Amino acid sequence: MTKRNVLHFFIPFICVAVSSLFLFTSLDSKFSDLYQRIALPSTQLRDDVLLVNIDDYSVDTIGSFPFTRDVYADCIAVMEELNANAIVFDLTFIDHAKASVNDDFQPFWPDEVMEEALEKSKNVYLNFTFDYETDVDSDAKEVMDEKGLLKNFELLSDGKTQEFTGVMPAIPEFLQHVAGAGYVNADPDSDNYYRRVNPIAMYDGEYYGQLILPAILKKYGNPKVEIHKRKLVLKDALLEDGSRKDIVVPRGNDGKIILKYPKLLFNDYKYISIGDIYKIALYRRYMAEEGEEYYIDEYNQIYDELKEKLNGALCIIGTCATSTSDYGVNQYEPQYPLPGVHYTLANQYLNGDFVAEISPLFSILYALICSFLIIFFTNFSKSTVGKSLIGFITVCVSSFLLLIFYKFTRIYVGESVPLIATVLTYFSTILIEFFSTSKDKKFITNAFSQCLSKDVVNQIVAHPDSFKLGGENLQMTAIFTDIQKFSSFSELLSASQLVALLNYYLTKMSDIIMAEGGTIDKYEGDAIIALVGAPLKWEDHAVRAVKAALNMKKAERLMNEEIKKTVQAEKPDSMDETLYSAFKIMVQNGKQIFTRIGINSGEMIAGYMGSENKKNYTMMGNNVNLAARLEGVNKQYSTFGILISEATYKLLNKSIICRRLDTVQVVNVNTPIILYEPLGMDDENLEKYASNWEILMKLFDSGEYAKALEGFKSLSEKNPKDMVAKYYVNLLERFFVQGKVPEEKDDFGVVYNPELKCFRLLSK
């Protein structure tokens, strides 16, 4: 057996061992999120599960949060009257409220009002919180056990249920009157996403149900709960149609239920505001005091709407107001109100809509099998291209099979280990083949050691002969950018602050250019020099370049907003202190980033310039110089920041909205060119604006200066931010309407040649 074959044999084991380290990260959870989104239908939102939100509207209606307990007492009474099936509080009542004074200046005790409401109710469920430290007295525990213990169950196998050693129960006086209680604990994963919930937990050797479970069991006719290591079974659960069925609830590898969120934002869930419920109680008081006729219409409207929604519904009361802190993250929303966790779980229970997962050992075994298959199949091909294709197909098929398996079984087999292991195996076999057979091994090693962009490196690997001094004539587009008045930044910032700011800016802008297939030629201070169309050749290089420029201006606006927003708060933990201090100095001195961009298309030379020991991929030619000149011309016309040449404009094929400016001769370029300013894409208002602008430019071209002036003034008044319109107003008023043209002595920045009907720019 050759050394290469021995290495091939050990590669799968090494790659699987390395990829298994990702089991200790959140990567598998993110793959699970992805599988849910693309392979499974959205969790159905039931009419009999309802969120009762403490939202901004209810805070405005009732008063500042937290509400007094007499408010909850009124709401409980209304919800009971409207036939709510269950009223589940995702709110804790662990401390007694202080005495207060009513409108008649008489003392009253909100706890007594709340307790009375709970005593009259039949369907309220409160909660308690488990921890590892808090002791509870025997009386409180006795009440908690009476209402929260899982009594009707059978333990068949376990070992996954989380056990706690402390608890904070609700006020016993409240708890003794409720229909049931459950613990409210719902902890995020290591990446702070809320994906799992313990359906049951242990405390003091006993089993307790999660917040929503007691209400679910009641709705299912209080079935026996079978506890297994990998599942819970609600035996002979009573369904809506009167039949009975076992409800199987899968448990993940950690004993928790995997949440299957609806593919919606929280605000699209089925909910009502607790403010509307409280209004019913308020209107009844008002009508008792002032007469029924004052409020009866609005009262009846709200009452009927609530009755339709609350009738038979399992209601979850929780907070989502902006002034509260009960928020987390899920795969659909970065600021997700956590009552949605219990809402999602209730829908899953009642729909029987669950997903399961298999032991990580199966994932590792599957990864090992797939890795050996890659080794086996790639040995059938003698060419590097064939091996690459076979390996790539095997990687894709192995992942696709897991996705299909998940779709039809709802059992998740960890994706991270098989995917990473097969990719590592795939690349390992290619690299071994490459380095063992390539005569250019030393050459490729040297090439990779030089500072080249990813696209250029890929081209070298594909075509090693291209990595030599010299260039080729190509049709492409050059981009030059510069920050306006950047020297004033240098005067304010230290060297380290300036470097941090430039890195922040250049990273974002460079990413945008590369996202459109462009290549960064070089950086010159704050300036970016880039090209589109080489080494990767694009037929639409002009469109890509202008799109990149428009996206850079959008990113610039967001950067300026981010800078202001950042300094209004404490420094984020993830931000470098030097960059944060640079932001503060900018804001204090009223500085904002404004990028000027020049773009030109045409024939240019692109290739490796330098010496045999040090090469740079760059571009040269007159068309490159013109792009550099256009960047500076933005200043003369006070544009929104982008100027393109006529050559670039013609390649856009009207895919981008532009407006025509002057015909000019830029410095050191004698050939007159027409300037265009890109405005945006797919915007009817911009298209109309550009069309009106062209009418005025034609008036200017034909010598109808008075009409053109009137039109430019109108545009300037409608859009005061359009400084180009103001430029033409100034140009016409000072010169053309007066029967004059700008000359060098006027110091206007341009000189007009009547014979050529062309402006000559006096400076960059």
Beta strands, then each sheet from edge to edge (+ up, - down):
strand 1: 49-54
strand 2: 86-89
strand 3: 100-101
strand 4: 107-108
strand 5: 124-131
strand 6: 153-155
strand 7: 163-164
strand 8: 166-168
strand 9: 180-183
strand 10: 196-197
strand 11: 200-203
strand 12: 206-209
strand 13: 224-227
strand 14: 231-238
strand 15: 244-250
strand 16: 257-258
strand 17: 271-273
strand 18: 314-319
strand 19: 327-330
strand 20: 333-337
strand 21: 356-357
strand 22: 411-412
strand 23: 470-483
strand 24: 519-524
strand 25: 527-532
strand 26: 595-610
strand 27: 615-620
strand 28: 642-644
strand 29: 657-665
strand 30: 673-680
strand 31: 750-753
strand 32: 758-761
sheet 1: 8+ 5- 2- 18- 1- 17-
sheet 2: 3+ 4-
sheet 3: 8+ 5- 9-
sheet 4: 6+ 13+ 14- 15+
sheet 5: 7+ 11+ 12-
sheet 6: 10+ 16-
sheet 7: 19+ 20-
sheet 8: 21+ 22+
sheet 9: 24+ 25- 23+ 26- 27+
sheet 10: 24+ 25- 23+ 26- 28-
sheet 11: 30+ 29- 32- 31+
end
